Amino acid sequence: MLNATTDYSKKSSWYKIPEITKEFDTFYIYSTMYFGVGEDDPDYATLDNAEVLGSIWIEHAIKSSVFEESTNLFIPFYRQSSMKHAAEAFEKDGNIDAALSGIPYADITAALDYYFENYNNGRPFVIAGHSQGSAILRLVLKKYFKEHPEYYKRMVAAYAIGYSITKDDLEANPHMKFATSESDTGVIISWHAEGPKNVEANIPIPSVIIAKNGIAINPLNWKLDETYAPASMNLGSIVGDEKTGKTEIRDIDGDAQVCLARGTVVTNAKAIPNEMTELAGPQCYHQDDYSIFYNNIKANVAKRIAAYKADM
């Protein structure tokens, strides 16, 4: 039986509590690592779930580490939904909110409460996630920060990558603003990466990760329209070796162009090892939403922080 709450005063409830060396923080919510496909598997992972503990270092290496050059990176453990349970919620409701709005959301908001009261010390912050983490972040933006404007005013940006933020979300929540350039602050940044075969095949939307009326920003030219950004604008993609844990920055021809009709970013990037075709088509690059554009995200975080500091 899962406990009603998670105690974030325990260091064991956090994957990462950093030494404070920067003026800005990042609070990161990791993606789905618990599949739970067995008939008797519970809907939610425990904090000591083996799948999560065995995979979270990879997430840190190729995704959340992008924030460490500019910020102090905090990562809480949370009792996430299994992929199976999220898919069941999607089949029933057309989104995965029902799978997330209970235990996962309660854990993340408890972690945020503890973070702001005990760790943040008034610093401006970035909040970020990927996949299920960004789906929870979407709920945090809609609800938690609406209830806590005193925190929200210190938010540099929200990188809700790999789960759709929609036009409907923005219309229903006027306090939420989507990014319109490379350096605006207090805004949401989001996209999904996929290849041209998905567009050609017109892979159906919505899916578990992509919603209708979703908004995407181009992570190379930071535009919302379909202006093409060639691979020469890509500052470097990160490629990891799951066996050795080593990563390196490579040029994998990671160009980018927003597809307005799909609310995605289309790329011809090569040598992508983590296609998740079962999620959304033959060139679903969901696992690589961060890694293809890794150095551009890193540079963008620094740019938005500089813009925030200039306005302080």
N, C-alpha and C positions, 0 to 999 in steps of 0.2 A: 504494500500500500504506500502510495506517495504521500509525503507529509503535506500539510496545507501550505506551508511557507518554507522558503529556503533562507537560512541564516547567513547573510553576507558579511557579518562581522567575523566569520571564520575565514581564514586565509585559504582553506581547502575548497571554499566555494568560488574561488577565482583561479582562472588559468594564468592570468598575468596581472600583477600589481607592480608597476614600475618604480624605479628610483626616480624622484622628481628632479629633472635636469632642464626642463623646458618651461616656457611661459604658457603653453597651450597643451591641452589634453586631447586624447581620442578615446571614446567609449565605443568598443566594437562588439557586434553581435554576430556570432559565426553561423555558417550555413548548415544545412541538414547533413548530418553524418550518421544518424541512426535510421536504418531502413525499416526494421521491424516487420519483415515480410512473412515471418512464421505465423502459423495459425494461432499460437498461444502467446505471441509476443505482445507486450503491453503497448498501449498507444503512445506512451511518453517514456523517454529515457530517464533513468536515474542519473544523478550527478557523477556516479562512478561507472557509467556505461562503457563497456570495453570498446565499442565501435567509435564512440566519441573520443575517448582517451587515446585510441590508436591512430586517430586521424587529425586531431586538432593541430598538431605541430605542422602538418602540411599546409593547412589553412593559414597558419601564421606565416609560414615561409613564403608563400606565393600570393597572399592577399593582404592580411592585416599589417604585415611588416612595412607596407608602403607608407604607413603613417608615422613610423618611428623616427624618421629623420627630422621631422618638424614638431612632433608632439610626444607627450608621455602616454603610452598605450595601455589602457585598461581593458581586460577581457574577462567577463564573468562566465562561469559555467551556468547553464540553465537546463531545465528539463524540457527538452525540445520534443516536438511532435515527430513521430516516425514518418517516413516518406509515405508509407502505406496509409496511415491515418489522414495525412494531409490530402492524398489523392482521393480518398473516400469522401472527405469534406468537399472537395472540388466537384466530384461527380454529383453530389447532392445539391450544392448551393451555387456552383459556378465560380467559387473562390475558396480560399482556405482559411478564412477568418475564424470559422467555428472551431478549427483544430488549434488555433493559436491564442484565442482571446481568453482562455482560461489559464491553465498552468503555465505555459511559456510566457505569456504577457505578465502574469502575476510575478514570476521570477525576475524578469527583466526590469519591471518597475520597482521591485524590491531592491534589486541591485543598483538601480539609478538612485533611489532614495538614499541608500547607504553611501554610494559614491559622492553624491552632492553634499551630504551631511558630514562626511568623514575624510574624504580623499581629495575633493576638488579644490577646496580652499579659495573659491571665487574666481578661478582661472577660466578664461574663455575656452571653449571646447569644440571639437568636431565629434559628430556621432555617425557611425557607419555600420554597414552590415553587408551580407551577401545572401541571396536566395531566401531561405526561411528567416534568416537574420534581418534581411531588409523588409520582409513581410511584417515582422514584428515591429521593426523601426517605423513602418508606415502607421501602425496602430499607435505607437508612442507619439509620433508627430500629431496625429489626429486627436488623441485623448490626453496623454500625460502632459505634454507641453502646453496644451490648452489650459490644463489645470494648474500648471506651474510656469506662468509667464516670467517669473523672476529668474528661472533657469534659461528659458527659451531665448531671452534677449542676449544671452552670452554665447549662443550657438553660432559658430563661424559658418558651418555648413553641415548638411546631412547627406552622406553618400549612400543612398539607398539603391545599391547596384544589384541587378539580377532579380528584381521583382517590380512589377509595374506600379508607378505612380500615375494616376489617370487624371484627365481633365475633370471628371466627376469628383474625384477626391479634392481637387483644388477649389472647385465651385462650392462644395459643401463645407469647406474649411478655409475661410478667407485668411486665417493666420498663416497658412502654408503657402510658400512662394517657390516656384520652380526657377532654377538658374536660367539666365538668358545670356550669360557671357562667361569668360574665363575667370573673372575676379569679383563677381558680386557675392555678397555675404548674407547670412541668414536664410540661405536658399537650399533647395533640394537638388541633388545631382543623381540621375538615374539613366540606365540603359540596359539592354540585353544584346549580346553579341551573337550573330548567326551568319552563316555563309549564304552566297547567292542562290545555291540550290534550294534553300528553304523558300526564298522569294519566288523562284521559278515554279516550284511545286505548289505555291500558295498554301503552305502548311497552316491548318486551321488555328484561328485565335478566337476565343481565349483558350489558354492551356493552363496548367498548374502554375506556371511562372509568368505568363504574359497575358495581360488583360486587354480588353477592347478599350479604345480611347487612351491607351498608354502614351506617355511622353518620353522621348529619348533625347539626350544631348550628345553631340559628337565629341568623344573624348580626345580628339586631336585638334579640331579647330574651335570647339566649344560653341558650336552653332546648333540651333534647333531646326534649321531647314535642311534641305537635301544637298547642300554644297559638299562636293567630294573633297576628302582630305587624303592625299596620297601617302604612301608608306614612308616617304621621305620626311614626313612630319612626326613620325613615330620615334620617340627618343629611346626606345628599347623595351623589349618584352622579356618577362622572366620565365625561365623554363627550369623545372625541378626534376630531380631524380628521386622517386619514391623510395628506392632501396638505400641510397646513400644519404639522402637528406640534403644533398648539395644543390645549390641553385646557381644559375648564371644568366646574365643578360645577353640576349641574342637579337639579331634582326631576323624576324620571320615574316617580313612583308606585310605587317599589320596596318593596312590602310583602313579607312572608315567612311561610311556614308549613312546618314539617317534614312530609314525607310518610313516615311510619314504614315503610310497606309497600315503598317504593321506595328509601329511604335518601337522599332528595334534599330540597332546599328549593324549594318552589313559590312563584313570584312572578308578579304581574300587571304587572310593570314595563313601561313603554311606551317606544317609540322605541329599541329595542335593535337596532343595525345588524349585529351579528355572529352571528346565529343559525347554528348548524352542524348543519343538519338531517340531514346524512349520517351524523353520529356517533350520534345518539340521539333521533330523532323531530322532529316539526314545530316544537316549541318547546324545542329544546335550546339553552340559553343558556350553553354551556360557556365561550365566550370572554369572557363577562361575569360570571363567578363573583366576580371582584374588583370590577369597575367599578360594578356595581349597588349594592354595599354599601361603597363606597370609604371614605367618611368614618367609617362605623361601625367598619370594620377599623382605621383610623388611631387612633380613640379607644380601641379595645380593646387595641391594642398598648401604648399609654401606660398603660392601666389595669393590664395584667398586669405591666408593668415596675415600676409603683409598688408593686404587691403584692409583687413579688420583692424590691424594695429594703427594704420594711418588714420582711421576714423575714431580711434579711442580718445 
